[in-house]
Amino acid sequence: MIRLAKVSVLMIAAAFIFSSGFALAASDSTKAGESRKESKGTLPSGEERFMKEAASGGLMEVELGKIAAEKGSHQRVKEFGKRMQADHSKANTQLKKIASSKGVDLPTQPSGEHKSTMDKLTKLSGAEFDREYMEAMVDDHKEDIEKFQTQADKGKDPELKKFASENLPILKKHLELAQSTEKQIKTESKGDAKSGSRSGAKSGSKEGAR
């Protein structure tokens, strides 16, 4: 009887230890889950907004880059479009990884002002598309640089600060290319207009002489 009692006590003790350990493990698991949720929810609203705006702008740059490579009438516009596709696709992939680690859902299509720009430019073609596209690229990259500079200087999240800092030189190069391409297109279009007016004037003078 004594041995049976000892066995019973040991069994009860083992069961208590097992259930306590299970409860502690479950508690630790719950705390870990809550910790992950908290870490995902601690991103400042301004930085989450930056991520979403950057994603929307990046999607627009890639889509318009494809259109420019196909519909652009000037070779430099086509080349610029191809570069936008490559560089912004890479940046978009980087941003997706950061967003995933922080539980932030990024847009899958351009929105707001970016969507309006896309809707406008997709209706154009030829020289008109070239002019409007390059003008939009100059304006958009100026805005991007300002936002990325602010994030790089004042951002709180280390990953986002690094992302903004690494992409700033690329955006600045894009702006430089956009401005030089826009200038060349305008210069050439003015030259074509002058050439056309001169040939028209010569033609008119010949008709008058007859």
Backbone hydrogen bonds, N-H to C=O, Kabsch-Sander energy under -0.5 kcal/mol:
donor,donor_aa,acceptor,acceptor_aa,energy
5,A,1,M,-2.3
6,K,2,I,-2.3
7,V,3,R,-2.4
8,S,4,L,-2.4
9,V,5,A,-2.4
10,L,6,K,-2.5
11,M,7,V,-2.5
12,I,8,S,-2.4
13,A,9,V,-2.5
14,A,10,L,-2.6
15,A,11,M,-2.3
16,F,12,I,-2.2
17,I,13,A,-2.5
18,F,14,A,-2.6
19,S,15,A,-2.5
20,S,16,F,-2.3
21,G,17,I,-2.6
22,F,18,F,-2.5
23,A,19,S,-2.2
24,L,20,S,-2.4
25,A,21,G,-2.4
26,A,22,F,-2.5
27,S,23,A,-2.4
28,D,24,L,-2.7
29,S,25,A,-2.5
30,T,26,A,-2.4
31,K,27,S,-2.6
32,A,28,D,-2.3
33,G,29,S,-2.3
34,E,30,T,-2.6
35,S,31,K,-2.5
36,R,32,A,-2.2
37,K,33,G,-2.2
38,E,34,E,-2.8
39,S,35,S,-2.5
40,K,36,R,-1.8
41,G,37,K,-1.5
42,T,38,E,-0.7
47,E,44,P,-0.6
48,E,44,P,-2.0
49,R,45,S,-2.3
50,F,46,G,-1.8
51,M,47,E,-2.0
52,K,48,E,-2.1
53,E,49,R,-2.6
54,A,50,F,-2.6
55,A,51,M,-2.1
56,S,52,K,-2.4
57,G,53,E,-2.6
58,G,54,A,-2.4
59,L,55,A,-2.3
60,M,56,S,-1.9
61,E,57,G,-2.4
62,V,58,G,-2.0
63,E,59,L,-2.4
64,L,60,M,-2.9
65,G,61,E,-1.8
66,K,62,V,-1.9
67,I,63,E,-1.8
68,A,64,L,-2.9
69,A,65,G,-2.2
70,E,66,K,-1.2
71,K,67,I,-4.1
72,G,67,I,-0.5
72,G,68,A,-1.7
78,K,74,H,-1.9
79,E,75,Q,-2.3
80,F,76,R,-2.3
81,G,77,V,-2.4
82,K,78,K,-1.9
83,R,79,E,-1.9
84,M,80,F,-2.2
85,Q,81,G,-2.0
86,A,82,K,-2.1
87,D,83,R,-2.8
88,H,84,M,-2.0
89,S,85,Q,-1.5
90,K,86,A,-1.6
91,A,87,D,-2.0
92,N,88,H,-2.4
93,T,89,S,-1.9
94,Q,90,K,-1.9
95,L,91,A,-2.4
96,K,92,N,-2.1
97,K,93,T,-1.6
98,I,94,Q,-1.7
99,A,95,L,-2.7
100,S,96,K,-2.4
101,S,97,K,-1.7
102,K,98,I,-0.9
102,K,99,A,-0.5
103,G,99,A,-0.5
103,G,100,S,-0.8
104,V,99,A,-2.6
105,D,103,G,-0.5
106,L,104,V,-0.7
114,H,111,S,-1.4
116,S,112,G,-1.9
117,T,113,E,-2.3
118,M,114,H,-2.0
119,D,115,K,-2.8
120,K,116,S,-2.1
121,L,117,T,-2.4
122,T,118,M,-2.3
123,K,120,K,-0.8
124,L,121,L,-1.5
126,G,71,K,-0.7
128,E,125,S,-0.8
129,F,125,S,-1.2
130,D,126,G,-2.0
131,R,127,A,-2.3
132,E,128,E,-2.3
133,Y,129,F,-3.1
134,M,130,D,-2.3
135,E,131,R,-2.1
136,A,132,E,-2.2
137,M,133,Y,-2.3
138,V,134,M,-2.0
139,D,135,E,-2.1
140,D,136,A,-2.8
141,H,137,M,-2.1
142,K,138,V,-1.6
143,E,139,D,-1.8
144,D,140,D,-2.5
145,I,141,H,-2.4
146,E,142,K,-1.7
147,K,143,E,-2.2
148,F,144,D,-3.0
149,Q,145,I,-2.5
150,T,146,E,-1.9
151,Q,147,K,-2.2
152,A,148,F,-2.5
153,D,149,Q,-2.1
154,K,150,T,-3.2
155,G,151,Q,-1.7
161,K,157,D,-2.4
162,K,158,P,-2.2
163,F,159,E,-2.3
164,A,160,L,-2.7
165,S,161,K,-2.5
166,E,162,K,-2.6
167,N,163,F,-1.5
168,L,164,A,-1.3
171,L,167,N,-2.3
172,K,168,L,-2.4
173,K,169,P,-1.8
174,H,170,I,-2.2
175,L,171,L,-2.3
176,E,172,K,-2.1
177,L,173,K,-2.4
178,A,174,H,-2.8
179,Q,175,L,-2.7
180,S,176,E,-2.1
181,T,177,L,-2.4
182,E,178,A,-2.6
183,K,179,Q,-2.3
184,Q,180,S,-2.1
185,I,181,T,-2.3
186,K,182,E,-2.2
187,T,183,K,-2.5
188,E,184,Q,-2.6
189,S,185,I,-2.3
190,K,186,K,-2.0
191,G,187,T,-2.1
192,D,188,E,-2.3
193,A,189,S,-1.9
194,K,190,K,-2.5
195,S,191,G,-2.3
196,G,192,D,-2.2
197,S,193,A,-2.2
198,R,194,K,-2.4
199,S,195,S,-2.2
200,G,196,G,-1.8
201,A,197,S,-2.1
202,K,198,R,-2.6
203,S,199,S,-2.1
204,G,200,G,-2.0
205,S,201,A,-2.2
206,K,202,K,-2.0
207,E,203,S,-1.9
208,G,204,G,-2.1
209,A,205,S,-2.2
210,R,206,K,-1.6
